[in-house]
Amino acid sequence: MDTHTVEVIIENKPLARDPEGETIHRNLIIKGGYKQVTNVRAGKLLRMTVQADSAETARQIVKKLCDDLRIYNPAAHVCQVRLVG
Amino acid sequence: MDTHTVEVIIENKPLARDPEGETIHRNLIIKGGYKQVTNVRAGKLLRMTVQADSAETARQIVKKLCDDLRIYNPAAHVCQVRLVG
């Protein structure tokens, strides 16, 4: 058993609006003068430490857990699961 | 000018407690039977689209913006800025 780090990123579906990201973009970044930034999307990150035989097993455990435990709402969000390092 | 994607991750400092991550870990993941998961840290993700000459310039613009606009609280949080792709 090794220790692996897996990141979960939950954000609104690409075609859905993202009022949080829009507000940060318009009222903070554009007003602050950073016009090079053309879009902002906000999301949630969960970094999990997982005991598993391999990195790929760790990733699959986390993917299953996100679906099983309804960590996100599949009607509204997309959920990415990534290995770190 | 090319289009680059930069991710900003804001989380509590490593030595600070993270009540949100602890609650997700204890009351959702452990209760759900996923004992392989030994730790969870929660954070905020901002994915920014940036116009810049190079990927490294895009990263530096975003790093500067996060400090200038106080997108995070340096006393409480750590802020990572990463290039995507």
Backbone of each chain as nested JSON, in Angstrom:
{
  "chains": [
    {"id": "A", "residues": [
      {"number": 1, "name": "MET", "atoms": {"N": [0.833, -1.21, 0.0], "CA": [0.0, 0.0, 0.0], "C": [0.864, 1.255, 0.0]}},
      {"number": 2, "name": "ASP", "atoms": {"N": [0.647, 2.102, -0.955], "CA": [1.346, 3.382, -0.999], "C": [0.353, 4.519, -0.795]}},
      {"number": 3, "name": "THR", "atoms": {"N": [0.924, 5.686, -0.535], "CA": [0.097, 6.865, -0.337], "C": [0.081, 7.683, -1.631]}},
      {"number": 4, "name": "HIS", "atoms": {"N": [-1.123, 7.972, -2.102], "CA": [-1.258, 8.752, -3.329], "C": [-2.109, 9.994, -3.066]}},
      {"number": 5, "name": "THR", "atoms": {"N": [-1.868, 11.02, -3.861], "CA": [-2.674, 12.237, -3.745], "C": [-3.525, 12.389, -4.992]}},
      {"number": 6, "name": "VAL", "atoms": {"N": [-4.811, 12.577, -4.769], "CA": [-5.757, 12.697, -5.88], "C": [-6.529, 13.999, -5.703]}},
      {"number": 7, "name": "GLU", "atoms": {"N": [-6.643, 14.762, -6.765], "CA": [-7.416, 16.007, -6.717], "C": [-8.762, 15.826, -7.405]}},
      {"number": 8, "name": "VAL", "atoms": {"N": [-9.796, 16.347, -6.761], "CA": [-11.141, 16.343, -7.334], "C": [-11.51, 17.797, -7.605]}},
      {"number": 9, "name": "ILE", "atoms": {"N": [-11.941, 18.086, -8.816], "CA": [-12.351, 19.445, -9.171], "C": [-13.806, 19.405, -9.622]}},
      {"number": 10, "name": "ILE", "atoms": {"N": [-14.613, 20.198, -8.944], "CA": [-16.047, 20.226, -9.236], "C": [-16.393, 21.628, -9.724]}},
      {"number": 11, "name": "GLU", "atoms": {"N": [-16.963, 21.707, -10.911], "CA": [-17.362, 23.029, -11.407], "C": [-18.674, 22.913, -12.167]}},
      {"number": 12, "name": "ASN", "atoms": {"N": [-19.289, 24.054, -12.415], "CA": [-20.516, 24.046, -13.212], "C": [-20.209, 23.518, -14.609]}},
      {"number": 13, "name": "LYS", "atoms": {"N": [-21.207, 22.892, -15.229], "CA": [-21.019, 22.406, -16.598], "C": [-20.589, 23.557, -17.504]}},
      {"number": 14, "name": "PRO", "atoms": {"N": [-19.753, 23.254, -18.513], "CA": [-19.22, 24.326, -19.359], "C": [-20.29, 25.241, -19.963]}},
      {"number": 15, "name": "LEU", "atoms": {"N": [-21.454, 24.689, -20.317], "CA": [-22.474, 25.527, -20.953], "C": [-23.34, 26.271, -19.932]}},
      {"number": 16, "name": "ALA", "atoms": {"N": [-23.23, 25.906, -18.657], "CA": [-24.006, 26.603, -17.622], "C": [-23.295, 27.893, -17.231]}},
      {"number": 17, "name": "ARG", "atoms": {"N": [-24.041, 28.858, -16.766], "CA": [-23.426, 30.093, -16.279], "C": [-22.708, 29.822, -14.964]}},
      {"number": 18, "name": "ASP", "atoms": {"N": [-21.788, 30.72, -14.646], "CA": [-21.019, 30.591, -13.405], "C": [-20.963, 31.981, -12.76]}},
      {"number": 19, "name": "PRO", "atoms": {"N": [-22.003, 32.338, -12.015], "CA": [-22.092, 33.699, -11.459], "C": [-20.899, 34.063, -10.576]}},
      {"number": 20, "name": "GLU", "atoms": {"N": [-20.351, 33.097, -9.862], "CA": [-19.203, 33.4, -8.999], "C": [-17.992, 33.816, -9.838]}},
      {"number": 21, "name": "GLY", "atoms": {"N": [-17.678, 33.015, -10.854], "CA": [-16.563, 33.344, -11.736], "C": [-16.798, 34.659, -12.471]}},
      {"number": 22, "name": "GLU", "atoms": {"N": [-18.033, 34.889, -12.925], "CA": [-18.351, 36.13, -13.649], "C": [-18.139, 37.357, -12.766]}},
      {"number": 23, "name": "THR", "atoms": {"N": [-18.542, 37.239, -11.501], "CA": [-18.397, 38.372, -10.575], "C": [-16.93, 38.651, -10.275]}},
      {"number": 24, "name": "ILE", "atoms": {"N": [-16.163, 37.597, -10.044], "CA": [-14.719, 37.769, -9.802], "C": [-14.07, 38.409, -11.03]}},
      {"number": 25, "name": "HIS", "atoms": {"N": [-14.481, 37.96, -12.212], "CA": [-13.9, 38.49, -13.438], "C": [-14.244, 39.965, -13.618]}},
      {"number": 26, "name": "ARG", "atoms": {"N": [-15.533, 40.285, -13.554], "CA": [-16.001, 41.634, -13.895], "C": [-15.661, 42.638, -12.802]}},
      {"number": 27, "name": "ASN", "atoms": {"N": [-15.97, 42.282, -11.565], "CA": [-15.916, 43.287, -10.494], "C": [-14.59, 43.336, -9.754]}},
      {"number": 28, "name": "LEU", "atoms": {"N": [-13.747, 42.354, -9.968], "CA": [-12.449, 42.379, -9.299], "C": [-11.335, 42.502, -10.347]}},
      {"number": 29, "name": "ILE", "atoms": {"N": [-11.281, 41.565, -11.27], "CA": [-10.131, 41.484, -12.177], "C": [-10.175, 42.578, -13.249]}},
      {"number": 30, "name": "ILE", "atoms": {"N": [-11.306, 42.741, -13.928], "CA": [-11.393, 43.78, -14.967], "C": [-11.304, 45.174, -14.312]}},
      {"number": 31, "name": "LYS", "atoms": {"N": [-12.032, 45.385, -13.235], "CA": [-11.937, 46.677, -12.532], "C": [-10.533, 46.935, -12.011]}},
      {"number": 32, "name": "GLY", "atoms": {"N": [-9.811, 45.885, -11.709], "CA": [-8.436, 46.016, -11.232], "C": [-7.439, 46.28, -12.357]}},
      {"number": 33, "name": "GLY", "atoms": {"N": [-7.914, 46.267, -13.612], "CA": [-7.071, 46.64, -14.74], "C": [-6.411, 45.476, -15.468]}},
      {"number": 34, "name": "TYR", "atoms": {"N": [-6.776, 44.251, -15.135], "CA": [-6.154, 43.08, -15.791], "C": [-7.001, 42.633, -16.987]}},
      {"number": 35, "name": "LYS", "atoms": {"N": [-6.94, 43.42, -18.052], "CA": [-7.807, 43.147, -19.213], "C": [-7.305, 41.959, -20.035]}},
      {"number": 36, "name": "GLN", "atoms": {"N": [-6.087, 41.496, -19.737], "CA": [-5.584, 40.292, -20.428], "C": [-6.374, 39.042, -20.027]}},
      {"number": 37, "name": "VAL", "atoms": {"N": [-7.051, 39.113, -18.881], "CA": [-7.847, 37.966, -18.428], "C": [-9.218, 38.06, -19.088]}},
      {"number": 38, "name": "THR", "atoms": {"N": [-9.542, 37.07, -19.93], "CA": [-10.781, 37.165, -20.702], "C": [-11.909, 36.291, -20.161]}},
      {"number": 39, "name": "ASN", "atoms": {"N": [-11.605, 35.412, -19.237], "CA": [-12.665, 34.57, -18.668], "C": [-12.199, 33.979, -17.336]}},
      {"number": 40, "name": "VAL", "atoms": {"N": [-13.149, 33.798, -16.426], "CA": [-12.852, 33.142, -15.142], "C": [-13.973, 32.152, -14.841]}},
      {"number": 41, "name": "ARG", "atoms": {"N": [-13.597, 30.934, -14.501], "CA": [-14.567, 29.943, -14.022], "C": [-14.148, 29.552, -12.613]}},
      {"number": 42, "name": "ALA", "atoms": {"N": [-15.121, 29.475, -11.714], "CA": [-14.836, 29.129, -10.325], "C": [-15.215, 27.673, -10.067]}},
      {"number": 43, "name": "GLY", "atoms": {"N": [-14.524, 27.046, -9.186], "CA": [-14.838, 25.661, -8.848], "C": [-14.336, 25.32, -7.466]}},
      {"number": 44, "name": "LYS", "atoms": {"N": [-14.593, 24.08, -7.091], "CA": [-14.23, 23.564, -5.776], "C": [-13.137, 22.524, -5.967]}},
      {"number": 45, "name": "LEU", "atoms": {"N": [-12.145, 22.55, -5.103], "CA": [-11.085, 21.544, -5.158], "C": [-11.109, 20.714, -3.877]}},
      {"number": 46, "name": "LEU", "atoms": {"N": [-11.023, 19.401, -4.015], "CA": [-10.822, 18.523, -2.848], "C": [-9.56, 17.714, -3.114]}},
      {"number": 47, "name": "ARG", "atoms": {"N": [-8.579, 17.84, -2.221], "CA": [-7.341, 17.075, -2.383], "C": [-7.38, 15.917, -1.384]}},
      {"number": 48, "name": "MET", "atoms": {"N": [-7.385, 14.692, -1.9], "CA": [-7.536, 13.514, -1.033], "C": [-6.246, 12.702, -0.981]}},
      {"number": 49, "name": "THR", "atoms": {"N": [-5.915, 12.23, 0.215], "CA": [-4.799, 11.323, 0.407], "C": [-5.387, 9.912, 0.479]}},
      {"number": 50, "name": "VAL", "atoms": {"N": [-4.875, 9.025, -0.369], "CA": [-5.484, 7.702, -0.532], "C": [-4.427, 6.616, -0.411]}},
      {"number": 51, "name": "GLN", "atoms": {"N": [-4.746, 5.581, 0.359], "CA": [-3.895, 4.388, 0.44], "C": [-4.343, 3.406, -0.633]}},
      {"number": 52, "name": "ALA", "atoms": {"N": [-3.44, 3.066, -1.539], "CA": [-3.81, 2.109, -2.593], "C": [-2.543, 1.493, -3.165]}},
      {"number": 53, "name": "ASP", "atoms": {"N": [-2.733, 0.348, -3.873], "CA": [-1.577, -0.355, -4.432], "C": [-0.916, 0.434, -5.553]}},
      {"number": 54, "name": "SER", "atoms": {"N": [-1.712, 1.159, -6.308], "CA": [-1.138, 1.924, -7.42], "C": [-1.851, 3.263, -7.531]}},
      {"number": 55, "name": "ALA", "atoms": {"N": [-1.217, 4.179, -8.248], "CA": [-1.8, 5.504, -8.454], "C": [-3.13, 5.37, -9.192]}},
      {"number": 56, "name": "GLU", "atoms": {"N": [-3.175, 4.488, -10.175], "CA": [-4.389, 4.334, -10.972], "C": [-5.538, 3.784, -10.113]}},
      {"number": 57, "name": "THR", "atoms": {"N": [-5.215, 2.849, -9.203], "CA": [-6.249, 2.35, -8.281], "C": [-6.759, 3.479, -7.396]}},
      {"number": 58, "name": "ALA", "atoms": {"N": [-5.84, 4.306, -6.912], "CA": [-6.233, 5.444, -6.062], "C": [-7.207, 6.344, -6.813]}},
      {"number": 59, "name": "ARG", "atoms": {"N": [-6.881, 6.614, -8.07], "CA": [-7.74, 7.483, -8.883], "C": [-9.13, 6.87, -9.06]}},
      {"number": 60, "name": "GLN", "atoms": {"N": [-9.142, 5.55, -9.275], "CA": [-10.443, 4.897, -9.492], "C": [-11.286, 4.848, -8.224]}},
      {"number": 61, "name": "ILE", "atoms": {"N": [-10.628, 4.658, -7.062], "CA": [-11.356, 4.684, -5.785], "C": [-12.031, 6.048, -5.624]}},
      {"number": 62, "name": "VAL", "atoms": {"N": [-11.288, 7.109, -5.91], "CA": [-11.831, 8.462, -5.724], "C": [-12.955, 8.74, -6.718]}},
      {"number": 63, "name": "LYS", "atoms": {"N": [-12.787, 8.284, -7.944], "CA": [-13.829, 8.482, -8.958], "C": [-15.13, 7.795, -8.507]}},
      {"number": 64, "name": "LYS", "atoms": {"N": [-15.005, 6.572, -8.003], "CA": [-16.17, 5.802, -7.558], "C": [-16.847, 6.501, -6.375]}},
      {"number": 65, "name": "LEU", "atoms": {"N": [-16.033, 6.938, -5.43], "CA": [-16.518, 7.619, -4.226], "C": [-17.304, 8.898, -4.582]}},
      {"number": 66, "name": "CYS", "atoms": {"N": [-16.804, 9.64, -5.554], "CA": [-17.485, 10.89, -5.947], "C": [-18.875, 10.592, -6.509]}},
      {"number": 67, "name": "ASP", "atoms": {"N": [-18.988, 9.51, -7.269], "CA": [-20.291, 9.142, -7.829], "C": [-21.189, 8.541, -6.751]}},
      {"number": 68, "name": "ASP", "atoms": {"N": [-20.648, 7.563, -5.987], "CA": [-21.404, 6.873, -4.936], "C": [-21.976, 7.827, -3.898]}},
      {"number": 69, "name": "LEU", "atoms": {"N": [-21.138, 8.736, -3.421], "CA": [-21.53, 9.572, -2.281], "C": [-22.168, 10.877, -2.748]}},
      {"number": 70, "name": "ARG", "atoms": {"N": [-22.322, 11.009, -4.049], "CA": [-22.97, 12.205, -4.609], "C": [-22.251, 13.472, -4.155]}},
      {"number": 71, "name": "ILE", "atoms": {"N": [-20.934, 13.425, -4.29], "CA": [-20.13, 14.588, -3.915], "C": [-20.402, 15.756, -4.854]}},
      {"number": 72, "name": "TYR", "atoms": {"N": [-20.992, 15.475, -6.012], "CA": [-21.383, 16.538, -6.951], "C": [-22.743, 16.167, -7.532]}},
      {"number": 73, "name": "ASN", "atoms": {"N": [-23.355, 17.134, -8.153], "CA": [-24.657, 16.901, -8.783], "C": [-24.455, 16.741, -10.289]}},
      {"number": 74, "name": "PRO", "atoms": {"N": [-24.596, 15.508, -10.798], "CA": [-24.285, 15.278, -12.213], "C": [-25.169, 16.074, -13.172]}},
      {"number": 75, "name": "ALA", "atoms": {"N": [-26.318, 16.57, -12.698], "CA": [-27.169, 17.373, -13.58], "C": [-26.587, 18.774, -13.78]}},
      {"number": 76, "name": "ALA", "atoms": {"N": [-25.818, 19.246, -12.793], "CA": [-25.349, 20.635, -12.838], "C": [-23.834, 20.769, -12.971]}},
      {"number": 77, "name": "HIS", "atoms": {"N": [-23.102, 19.775, -12.485], "CA": [-21.653, 19.931, -12.379], "C": [-20.894, 18.919, -13.211]}},
      {"number": 78, "name": "VAL", "atoms": {"N": [-19.648, 19.26, -13.51], "CA": [-18.704, 18.261, -13.999], "C": [-17.688, 18.025, -12.893]}},
      {"number": 79, "name": "CYS", "atoms": {"N": [-17.219, 16.791, -12.805], "CA": [-16.296, 16.4, -11.74], "C": [-15.084, 15.743, -12.392]}},
      {"number": 80, "name": "GLN", "atoms": {"N": [-13.929, 16.391, -12.277], "CA": [-12.67, 15.823, -12.787], "C": [-11.903, 15.192, -11.645]}},
      {"number": 81, "name": "VAL", "atoms": {"N": [-11.298, 14.043, -11.892], "CA": [-10.455, 13.398, -10.883], "C": [-9.057, 13.249, -11.48]}},
      {"number": 82, "name": "ARG", "atoms": {"N": [-8.06, 13.821, -10.807], "CA": [-6.693, 13.855, -11.343], "C": [-5.695, 13.331, -10.33]}},
      {"number": 83, "name": "LEU", "atoms": {"N": [-4.723, 12.603, -10.81], "CA": [-3.595, 12.219, -9.962], "C": [-2.634, 13.388, -9.82]}},
      {"number": 84, "name": "VAL", "atoms": {"N": [-2.016, 13.531, -8.662], "CA": [-1.018, 14.574, -8.445], "C": [0.35, 13.914, -8.312]}},
      {"number": 85, "name": "GLY", "atoms": {"N": [1.304, 14.453, -9.018], "CA": [2.708, 14.017, -8.875], "C": [2.987, 12.655, -9.482]}}
    ]},
    {"id": "B", "residues": [
      {"number": 1, "name": "MET", "atoms": {"N": [-0.064, 37.363, -29.52], "CA": [-0.866, 37.06, -28.332], "C": [-1.537, 35.693, -28.481]}},
      {"number": 2, "name": "ASP", "atoms": {"N": [-1.286, 34.831, -27.54], "CA": [-1.949, 33.54, -27.533], "C": [-2.854, 33.442, -26.309]}},
      {"number": 3, "name": "THR", "atoms": {"N": [-3.711, 32.444, -26.358], "CA": [-4.632, 32.215, -25.253], "C": [-4.077, 31.108, -24.366]}},
      {"number": 4, "name": "HIS", "atoms": {"N": [-3.954, 31.395, -23.078], "CA": [-3.427, 30.409, -22.139], "C": [-4.435, 30.199, -21.01]}},
      {"number": 5, "name": "THR", "atoms": {"N": [-4.384, 29.02, -20.436], "CA": [-5.25, 28.726, -19.305], "C": [-4.398, 28.573, -18.054]}},
      {"number": 6, "name": "VAL", "atoms": {"N": [-4.78, 29.297, -17.015], "CA": [-4.029, 29.278, -15.762], "C": [-5.001, 28.937, -14.635]}},
      {"number": 7, "name": "GLU", "atoms": {"N": [-4.601, 28.015, -13.789], "CA": [-5.434, 27.652, -12.632], "C": [-4.866, 28.262, -11.358]}},
      {"number": 8, "name": "VAL", "atoms": {"N": [-5.753, 28.801, -10.551], "CA": [-5.384, 29.34, -9.252], "C": [-6.055, 28.474, -8.195]}},
      {"number": 9, "name": "ILE", "atoms": {"N": [-5.27, 27.983, -7.239], "CA": [-5.828, 27.161, -6.171], "C": [-5.55, 27.835, -4.836]}},
      {"number": 10, "name": "ILE", "atoms": {"N": [-6.62, 28.085, -4.099], "CA": [-6.504, 28.78, -2.817], "C": [-6.969, 27.824, -1.725]}},
      {"number": 11, "name": "GLU", "atoms": {"N": [-6.091, 27.575, -0.762], "CA": [-6.501, 26.698, 0.342], "C": [-5.929, 27.205, 1.651]}},
      {"number": 12, "name": "ASN", "atoms": {"N": [-6.432, 26.695, 2.742], "CA": [-5.88, 27.068, 4.039], "C": [-4.422, 26.622, 4.117]}},
      {"number": 13, "name": "LYS", "atoms": {"N": [-3.606, 27.364, 4.892], "CA": [-2.216, 26.971, 5.065], "C": [-2.134, 25.535, 5.592]}},
      {"number": 14, "name": "PRO", "atoms": {"N": [-1.092, 24.803, 5.192], "CA": [-1.001, 23.377, 5.563], "C": [-1.129, 23.12, 7.069]}},
      {"number": 15, "name": "LEU", "atoms": {"N": [-0.606, 24.031, 7.898], "CA": [-0.667, 23.786, 9.345], "C": [-1.985, 24.24, 9.964]}},
      {"number": 16, "name": "ALA", "atoms": {"N": [-2.776, 24.992, 9.209], "CA": [-4.075, 25.442, 9.728], "C": [-5.1, 24.328, 9.576]}},
      {"number": 17, "name": "ARG", "atoms": {"N": [-6.104, 24.325, 10.431], "CA": [-7.181, 23.353, 10.282], "C": [-8.035, 23.698, 9.068]}},
      {"number": 18, "name": "ASP", "atoms": {"N": [-8.745, 22.698, 8.602], "CA": [-9.614, 22.872, 7.437], "C": [-10.943, 22.187, 7.757]}},
      {"number": 19, "name": "PRO", "atoms": {"N": [-11.84, 22.899, 8.448], "CA": [-13.089, 22.284, 8.911], "C": [-13.928, 21.712, 7.766]}},
      {"number": 20, "name": "GLU", "atoms": {"N": [-13.899, 22.348, 6.615], "CA": [-14.697, 21.858, 5.491], "C": [-14.179, 20.493, 5.023]}},
      {"number": 21, "name": "GLY", "atoms": {"N": [-12.861, 20.414, 4.827], "CA": [-12.262, 19.14, 4.417], "C": [-12.456, 18.054, 5.468]}},
      {"number": 22, "name": "GLU", "atoms": {"N": [-12.317, 18.447, 6.752], "CA": [-12.486, 17.461, 7.842], "C": [-13.904, 16.898, 7.875]}},
      {"number": 23, "name": "THR", "atoms": {"N": [-14.883, 17.765, 7.646], "CA": [-16.285, 17.323, 7.664], "C": [-16.587, 16.404, 6.489]}},
      {"number": 24, "name": "ILE", "atoms": {"N": [-16.093, 16.772, 5.312], "CA": [-16.296, 15.912, 4.131], "C": [-15.639, 14.556, 4.376]}},
      {"number": 25, "name": "HIS", "atoms": {"N": [-14.445, 14.58, 4.98], "CA": [-13.73, 13.331, 5.233], "C": [-14.476, 12.453, 6.229]}},
      {"number": 26, "name": "ARG", "atoms": {"N": [-14.809, 13.021, 7.382], "CA": [-15.368, 12.237, 8.485], "C": [-16.818, 11.839, 8.242]}},
      {"number": 27, "name": "ASN", "atoms": {"N": [-17.629, 12.815, 7.846], "CA": [-19.077, 12.572, 7.827], "C": [-19.603, 12.075, 6.494]}},
      {"number": 28, "name": "LEU", "atoms": {"N": [-18.795, 12.152, 5.462], "CA": [-19.267, 11.681, 4.162], "C": [-18.423, 10.477, 3.727]}},
      {"number": 29, "name": "ILE", "atoms": {"N": [-17.107, 10.684, 3.641], "CA": [-16.254, 9.659, 3.028], "C": [-16.043, 8.466, 3.973]}},
      {"number": 30, "name": "ILE", "atoms": {"N": [-15.677, 8.719, 5.22], "CA": [-15.459, 7.608, 6.166], "C": [-16.789, 6.902, 6.463]}},
      {"number": 31, "name": "LYS", "atoms": {"N": [-17.84, 7.673, 6.716], "CA": [-19.16, 7.05, 6.938], "C": [-19.631, 6.274, 5.719]}},
      {"number": 32, "name": "GLY", "atoms": {"N": [-19.203, 6.694, 4.542], "CA": [-19.567, 5.998, 3.305], "C": [-18.74, 4.749, 3.068]}},
      {"number": 33, "name": "GLY", "atoms": {"N": [-17.766, 4.476, 3.955], "CA": [-17.022, 3.222, 3.888], "C": [-15.694, 3.298, 3.131]}},
      {"number": 34, "name": "TYR", "atoms": {"N": [-15.277, 4.489, 2.736], "CA": [-14.018, 4.61, 1.987], "C": [-12.854, 4.901, 2.94]}},
      {"number": 35, "name": "LYS", "atoms": {"N": [-12.449, 3.844, 3.659], "CA": [-11.416, 4.029, 4.683], "C": [-10.013, 4.181, 4.088]}},
      {"number": 36, "name": "GLN", "atoms": {"N": [-9.885, 3.911, 2.781], "CA": [-8.593, 4.123, 2.11], "C": [-8.237, 5.607, 2.043]}},
      {"number": 37, "name": "VAL", "atoms": {"N": [-9.259, 6.462, 2.159], "CA": [-9.002, 7.905, 2.105], "C": [-8.628, 8.357, 3.513]}},
      {"number": 38, "name": "THR", "atoms": {"N": [-7.386, 8.856, 3.67], "CA": [-6.903, 9.178, 5.017], "C": [-6.908, 10.674, 5.322]}},
      {"number": 39, "name": "ASN", "atoms": {"N": [-7.108, 11.491, 4.312], "CA": [-7.144, 12.942, 4.566], "C": [-7.837, 13.648, 3.407]}},
      {"number": 40, "name": "VAL", "atoms": {"N": [-8.527, 14.736, 3.741], "CA": [-9.145, 15.569, 2.702], "C": [-8.887, 17.039, 3.037]}},
      {"number": 41, "name": "ARG", "atoms": {"N": [-8.42, 17.787, 2.054], "CA": [-8.291, 19.24, 2.195], "C": [-9.169, 19.887, 1.137]}},
      {"number": 42, "name": "ALA", "atoms": {"N": [-9.914, 20.899, 1.536], "CA": [-10.805, 21.583, 0.597], "C": [-10.178, 22.895, 0.155]}},
      {"number": 43, "name": "GLY", "atoms": {"N": [-10.474, 23.314, -1.033], "CA": [-9.949, 24.585, -1.528], "C": [-10.824, 25.12, -2.633]}},
      {"number": 44, "name": "LYS", "atoms": {"N": [-10.421, 26.266, -3.127], "CA": [-11.139, 26.989, -4.171], "C": [-10.299, 26.971, -5.43]}},
      {"number": 45, "name": "LEU", "atoms": {"N": [-10.933, 26.734, -6.554], "CA": [-10.217, 26.777, -7.827], "C": [-10.761, 27.91, -8.692]}},
      {"number": 46, "name": "LEU", "atoms": {"N": [-9.867, 28.685, -9.297], "CA": [-10.272, 29.673, -10.305], "C": [-9.497, 29.365, -11.572]}},
      {"number": 47, "name": "ARG", "atoms": {"N": [-10.216, 29.11, -12.663], "CA": [-9.543, 28.83, -13.937], "C": [-9.663, 30.072, -14.812]}},
      {"number": 48, "name": "MET", "atoms": {"N": [-8.52, 30.666, -15.135], "CA": [-8.539, 31.922, -15.881], "C": [-8.013, 31.729, -17.292]}},
      {"number": 49, "name": "THR", "atoms": {"N": [-8.676, 32.391, -18.252], "CA": [-8.21, 32.434, -19.63], "C": [-7.48, 33.76, -19.807]}},
      {"number": 50, "name": "VAL", "atoms": {"N": [-6.233, 33.681, -20.264], "CA": [-5.373, 34.862, -20.303], "C": [-4.755, 35.022, -21.689]}},
      {"number": 51, "name": "GLN", "atoms": {"N": [-4.767, 36.253, -22.197], "CA": [-4.077, 36.591, -23.445], "C": [-2.671, 37.051, -23.098]}},
      {"number": 52, "name": "ALA", "atoms": {"N": [-1.658, 36.34, -23.61], "CA": [-0.275, 36.738, -23.318], "C": [0.64, 36.154, -24.374]}},
      {"number": 53, "name": "ASP", "atoms": {"N": [1.857, 36.712, -24.465], "CA": [2.814, 36.261, -25.482], "C": [3.293, 34.841, -25.216]}},
      {"number": 54, "name": "SER", "atoms": {"N": [3.42, 34.494, -23.953], "CA": [3.891, 33.143, -23.641], "C": [3.14, 32.615, -22.425]}},
      {"number": 55, "name": "ALA", "atoms": {"N": [3.215, 31.308, -22.257], "CA": [2.566, 30.664, -21.12], "C": [3.144, 31.199, -19.81]}},
      {"number": 56, "name": "GLU", "atoms": {"N": [4.448, 31.398, -19.78], "CA": [5.089, 31.863, -18.553], "C": [4.654, 33.294, -18.215]}},
      {"number": 57, "name": "THR", "atoms": {"N": [4.499, 34.129, -19.232], "CA": [3.985, 35.486, -19.001], "C": [2.565, 35.422, -18.439]}},
      {"number": 58, "name": "ALA", "atoms": {"N": [1.748, 34.54, -19.003], "CA": [0.369, 34.386, -18.519], "C": [0.375, 34.004, -17.04]}},
      {"number": 59, "name": "ARG", "atoms": {"N": [1.243, 33.08, -16.673], "CA": [1.333, 32.639, -15.279], "C": [1.735, 33.801, -14.371]}},
      {"number": 60, "name": "GLN", "atoms": {"N": [2.684, 34.597, -14.844], "CA": [3.151, 35.715, -14.012], "C": [2.105, 36.812, -13.862]}},
      {"number": 61, "name": "ILE", "atoms": {"N": [1.333, 37.061, -14.942], "CA": [0.24, 38.039, -14.845], "C": [-0.743, 37.586, -13.764]}},
      {"number": 62, "name": "VAL", "atoms": {"N": [-1.085, 36.298, -13.785], "CA": [-2.074, 35.797, -12.822], "C": [-1.513, 35.821, -11.403]}},
      {"number": 63, "name": "LYS", "atoms": {"N": [-0.256, 35.486, -11.248], "CA": [0.371, 35.519, -9.928], "C": [0.329, 36.945, -9.352]}},
      {"number": 64, "name": "LYS", "atoms": {"N": [0.656, 37.918, -10.202], "CA": [0.667, 39.316, -9.781], "C": [-0.754, 39.777, -9.398]}},
      {"number": 65, "name": "LEU", "atoms": {"N": [-1.702, 39.412, -10.221], "CA": [-3.11, 39.776, -10.009], "C": [-3.626, 39.224, -8.667]}},
      {"number": 66, "name": "CYS", "atoms": {"N": [-3.269, 37.997, -8.352], "CA": [-3.736, 37.377, -7.097], "C": [-3.205, 38.152, -5.885]}},
      {"number": 67, "name": "ASP", "atoms": {"N": [-1.951, 38.605, -5.962], "CA": [-1.375, 39.385, -4.863], "C": [-1.959, 40.801, -4.828]}},
      {"number": 68, "name": "ASP", "atoms": {"N": [-1.94, 41.471, -6.003], "CA": [-2.437, 42.857, -6.105], "C": [-3.873, 43.004, -5.638]}},
      {"number": 69, "name": "LEU", "atoms": {"N": [-4.745, 42.112, -6.105], "CA": [-6.183, 42.277, -5.866], "C": [-6.618, 41.557, -4.595]}},
      {"number": 70, "name": "ARG", "atoms": {"N": [-5.649, 40.996, -3.869], "CA": [-5.963, 40.322, -2.614], "C": [-7.032, 39.243, -2.821]}},
      {"number": 71, "name": "ILE", "atoms": {"N": [-6.789, 38.425, -3.83], "CA": [-7.727, 37.345, -4.121], "C": [-7.687, 36.287, -3.014]}},
      {"number": 72, "name": "TYR", "atoms": {"N": [-6.639, 36.315, -2.225], "CA": [-6.541, 35.411, -1.068], "C": [-5.947, 36.206, 0.09]}},
      {"number": 73, "name": "ASN", "atoms": {"N": [-6.042, 35.657, 1.267], "CA": [-5.502, 36.29, 2.463], "C": [-4.179, 35.616, 2.824]}},
      {"number": 74, "name": "PRO", "atoms": {"N": [-3.056, 36.3, 2.596], "CA": [-1.753, 35.643, 2.807], "C": [-1.511, 35.199, 4.252]}},
      {"number": 75, "name": "ALA", "atoms": {"N": [-2.266, 35.754, 5.204], "CA": [-2.105, 35.32, 6.592], "C": [-2.732, 33.947, 6.82]}},
      {"number": 76, "name": "ALA", "atoms": {"N": [-3.74, 33.614, 6.022], "CA": [-4.495, 32.38, 6.273], "C": [-4.36, 31.326, 5.176]}},
      {"number": 77, "name": "HIS", "atoms": {"N": [-4.111, 31.782, 3.947], "CA": [-4.188, 30.876, 2.802], "C": [-2.863, 30.735, 2.068]}},
      {"number": 78, "name": "VAL", "atoms": {"N": [-2.748, 29.639, 1.34], "CA": [-1.709, 29.544, 0.325], "C": [-2.382, 29.596, -1.034]}},
      {"number": 79, "name": "CYS", "atoms": {"N": [-1.684, 30.192, -1.988], "CA": [-2.234, 30.392, -3.332], "C": [-1.246, 29.831, -4.335]}},
      {"number": 80, "name": "GLN", "atoms": {"N": [-1.644, 28.761, -5.03], "CA": [-0.81, 28.173, -6.089], "C": [-1.299, 28.661, -7.435]}},
      {"number": 81, "name": "VAL", "atoms": {"N": [-0.386, 28.974, -8.33], "CA": [-0.754, 29.361, -9.692], "C": [-0.092, 28.372, -10.641]}},
      {"number": 82, "name": "ARG", "atoms": {"N": [-0.905, 27.701, -11.471], "CA": [-0.392, 26.633, -12.337], "C": [-0.819, 26.86, -13.778]}},
      {"number": 83, "name": "LEU", "atoms": {"N": [0.074, 26.547, -14.686], "CA": [-0.297, 26.52, -16.098], "C": [-1.034, 25.225, -16.407]}},
      {"number": 84, "name": "VAL", "atoms": {"N": [-2.015, 25.292, -17.304], "CA": [-2.732, 24.091, -17.723], "C": [-2.345, 23.778, -19.162]}},
      {"number": 85, "name": "GLY", "atoms": {"N": [-2.039, 22.55, -19.402], "CA": [-1.795, 22.092, -20.786], "C": [-0.467, 22.551, -21.35]}}
    ]}
  ]
}
